[in-house]
Amino acid sequence: MIRAVVFDVGETLIDETRIWSRWADRLGVTRFTLMGVLGAMAAADKGYEEAFELIRPGFDLEAELEAWRRDDPGGLRENFDAADLYPDVRPGLAALRAAGHRLIIAGNQPAQAYDALAAMDLPVDSIHTSEGWGVEKPDPEFFAKVAAAAGCDRAEILYVGDRLDRDVLPAKECGLRAALLRRGPWGHLHAARPEAAAADLVADSLLELARRVPELA
């Protein structure tokens, strides 16, 4: 049976629309342009850094982030807050908690994401970031830390994310169960691929996930 459910962050719990919209404004292109380029990168299994490079050749992410902090020290910039939570997150987590599951958040996020998530007062047992752990998905060590945080057998842990390459497939290779959440550009693209069959469960929302977790017993 599933004892612990562990969640990715971006496009799993957090709707990144506002983040990418601010990035478009920062880069000086329309939001439609940035969203379209990001979608193309997702379809080609490339990252957002390559989208930025297409829009602004020679783009230096760290330098731009530092400049953005100076220009807008009080703004959200590349970060998120409770207004970015998908609307099904709180009821979905509540349903899983009521069913007796241990709930954990662990994703590829900077250290400041911990404070943002903790401030939301979500019904979870612990929150972890890749920067805090010093390792990122899809590194097997990340999923070893997930297992240690869950405190149960790996086959009793369900890792939930929106990507095959960073969530489902590496979690499965490390002995965890995995669910693919079909939302966000990667979620929709990856759910249509043959490799999605590797997921123990494919769901359109956290409420659907909560209803279907008992199927994995």
C-alpha positions as CSV (number, residue, x, y, z in Angstrom):
1,M,0.0,0.0,0.0
2,I,1.0,3.6,-0.4
3,R,2.1,5.2,2.9
4,A,3.7,8.4,1.8
5,V,2.9,10.7,-1.1
6,V,5.7,13.1,-2.2
7,F,5.0,16.1,-4.5
8,D,7.1,18.0,-7.0
9,V,6.5,21.8,-6.9
10,G,6.3,23.5,-10.3
11,E,3.2,22.6,-12.3
12,T,2.4,20.1,-9.6
13,L,1.4,22.3,-6.7
14,I,2.4,25.7,-8.2
15,D,0.8,27.2,-11.4
16,E,3.8,28.9,-13.0
17,T,1.8,31.2,-15.3
18,R,2.6,34.4,-13.3
19,I,6.2,33.5,-13.0
20,W,6.7,33.1,-16.7
21,S,4.6,36.2,-17.4
22,R,7.0,38.2,-15.3
23,W,9.9,36.7,-17.1
24,A,8.4,37.7,-20.4
25,D,8.0,41.3,-19.2
26,R,11.6,41.2,-17.9
27,L,12.9,39.9,-21.2
28,G,11.0,42.4,-23.2
29,V,8.9,40.0,-25.3
30,T,5.2,39.3,-25.3
31,R,3.9,36.6,-22.9
32,F,2.6,34.6,-25.9
33,T,6.1,34.6,-27.4
34,L,7.8,33.3,-24.2
35,M,5.0,30.7,-23.6
36,G,5.3,29.5,-27.2
37,V,9.1,29.2,-27.0
38,L,8.9,27.3,-23.7
39,G,6.4,24.9,-25.2
40,A,8.7,24.3,-28.1
41,M,11.6,23.5,-25.7
42,A,9.3,21.2,-23.7
43,A,8.4,19.3,-26.9
44,A,12.1,19.0,-27.8
45,D,13.1,17.9,-24.3
46,K,15.1,21.1,-23.7
47,G,15.1,23.4,-20.7
48,Y,14.0,26.9,-20.1
49,E,17.6,28.1,-20.2
50,E,17.6,27.3,-23.9
51,A,14.3,29.2,-24.3
52,F,16.0,32.3,-22.8
53,E,19.0,31.8,-25.1
54,L,16.8,31.8,-28.2
55,I,15.1,35.0,-27.1
56,R,18.2,36.7,-25.9
57,P,21.4,35.2,-27.4
58,G,24.3,35.2,-24.8
59,F,21.8,35.3,-21.9
60,D,23.4,35.0,-18.5
61,L,20.8,33.7,-16.0
62,E,22.6,34.4,-12.8
63,A,23.6,38.0,-13.9
64,E,20.0,38.7,-14.9
65,L,18.6,37.4,-11.6
66,E,21.0,39.6,-9.7
67,A,20.1,42.6,-11.8
68,W,16.4,41.8,-11.3
69,R,16.9,41.7,-7.5
70,R,18.5,45.1,-7.6
71,D,15.7,46.5,-9.8
72,D,12.8,45.0,-7.9
73,P,14.0,44.0,-4.4
74,G,10.4,43.8,-3.0
75,G,8.9,41.9,-5.9
76,L,8.2,38.2,-6.5
77,R,10.4,38.1,-9.6
78,E,11.2,34.4,-10.3
79,N,9.5,33.3,-7.1
80,F,5.9,32.3,-6.1
81,D,3.5,32.7,-3.2
82,A,0.1,31.3,-2.1
83,A,-1.7,33.0,-5.0
84,D,0.1,30.6,-7.4
85,L,-1.2,27.4,-5.8
86,Y,-3.4,25.4,-8.1
87,P,-7.0,25.4,-6.7
88,D,-7.1,21.7,-6.2
89,V,-4.0,21.6,-4.0
90,R,-5.5,22.2,-0.6
91,P,-8.6,19.9,-1.0
92,G,-6.4,17.3,-2.7
93,L,-3.9,17.3,0.1
94,A,-6.7,17.3,2.7
95,A,-8.2,14.2,1.1
96,L,-4.9,12.4,1.1
97,R,-4.2,13.4,4.7
98,A,-7.7,12.1,5.7
99,A,-6.9,8.8,4.1
100,G,-3.9,8.5,6.4
101,H,-1.0,9.2,4.0
102,R,2.2,10.9,5.1
103,L,2.6,14.0,2.8
104,I,5.9,15.5,1.7
105,I,7.0,18.2,-0.7
106,A,10.3,17.8,-2.4
107,G,11.3,19.4,-5.7
108,N,14.0,21.1,-7.7
109,Q,13.7,24.5,-6.1
110,P,16.0,27.2,-4.8
111,A,16.4,27.5,-1.0
112,Q,13.9,30.5,-0.8
113,A,11.1,28.2,-2.0
114,Y,11.1,26.5,1.4
115,D,10.0,29.7,3.1
116,A,7.3,30.4,0.5
117,L,5.9,26.9,0.8
118,A,6.1,26.9,4.6
119,A,4.2,30.2,4.7
120,M,1.2,28.5,2.9
121,D,0.5,26.3,5.9
122,L,-0.2,23.3,3.7
123,P,-1.2,20.0,5.5
124,V,2.2,18.3,4.9
125,D,4.7,16.7,7.1
126,S,7.9,18.2,5.7
127,I,9.2,20.4,2.9
128,H,12.5,20.0,1.0
129,T,14.3,21.8,-1.8
130,S,17.0,20.5,-4.1
131,E,19.2,23.4,-3.1
132,G,18.7,22.6,0.6
133,W,19.6,18.9,-0.1
134,G,22.5,19.8,-2.4
135,V,21.2,17.5,-5.2
136,E,18.7,17.8,-8.0
137,K,16.4,15.5,-9.8
138,P,16.9,13.2,-11.7
139,D,20.0,12.3,-9.6
140,P,19.3,9.0,-7.7
141,E,20.6,10.6,-4.6
142,F,17.6,13.0,-4.6
143,F,15.2,10.1,-4.5
144,A,17.3,8.4,-1.8
145,K,16.7,11.5,0.3
146,V,13.0,11.4,-0.6
147,A,12.9,7.8,0.8
148,A,14.8,8.8,3.9
149,A,12.4,11.7,4.5
150,A,9.4,9.4,4.0
151,G,10.7,6.9,6.5
152,C,9.1,3.8,4.8
153,D,9.9,1.2,2.2
154,R,10.5,2.7,-1.3
155,A,7.7,0.7,-2.8
156,E,5.3,2.4,-0.3
157,I,6.2,5.9,-1.6
158,L,4.3,7.6,-4.5
159,Y,6.3,10.4,-6.1
160,V,4.0,12.9,-8.0
161,G,5.2,15.1,-10.7
162,D,4.5,16.6,-14.1
163,R,7.5,15.2,-16.0
164,L,8.7,11.8,-17.2
165,D,12.4,12.7,-17.3
166,R,12.7,14.3,-13.9
167,D,9.9,12.7,-11.9
168,V,8.3,9.5,-13.1
169,L,11.2,7.6,-14.7
170,P,14.0,8.3,-12.2
171,A,11.6,7.7,-9.3
172,K,10.7,4.3,-10.8
173,E,14.4,3.5,-11.4
174,C,15.0,4.1,-7.7
175,G,12.3,1.8,-6.6
176,L,9.5,4.3,-5.8
177,R,6.0,4.3,-7.2
178,A,5.3,7.3,-9.5
179,A,2.3,9.3,-10.7
180,L,2.3,11.6,-13.7
181,L,0.1,14.7,-13.3
182,R,-1.3,15.8,-16.6
183,R,-1.0,19.6,-16.4
184,G,1.4,22.2,-17.5
185,P,3.2,22.0,-20.8
186,W,5.4,19.0,-19.8
187,G,2.6,17.2,-18.2
188,H,0.4,17.2,-21.2
189,L,3.2,16.4,-23.6
190,H,4.7,13.6,-21.5
191,A,1.3,12.0,-20.8
192,A,0.9,11.4,-24.6
193,R,4.2,9.6,-24.9
194,P,4.5,5.8,-24.8
195,E,6.9,6.1,-21.8
196,A,3.9,7.4,-19.7
197,A,2.9,3.7,-19.4
198,A,5.7,3.4,-16.8
199,A,3.7,5.6,-14.4
200,D,1.7,3.7,-11.8
201,L,-1.0,6.4,-12.2
202,V,-1.8,9.3,-14.6
203,A,-4.1,11.9,-13.2
204,D,-5.5,15.3,-14.3
205,S,-5.7,16.7,-10.8
206,L,-4.8,16.1,-7.2
207,L,-8.4,15.4,-6.3
208,E,-8.4,12.6,-9.0
209,L,-5.1,11.4,-7.6
210,A,-6.5,11.2,-4.1
211,R,-9.4,9.2,-5.3
212,R,-7.2,6.7,-7.2
213,V,-4.3,6.1,-4.8
214,P,-6.2,3.1,-3.3
215,E,-5.9,1.5,-6.7
216,L,-2.2,1.1,-6.1
217,A,-2.7,-1.1,-3.0
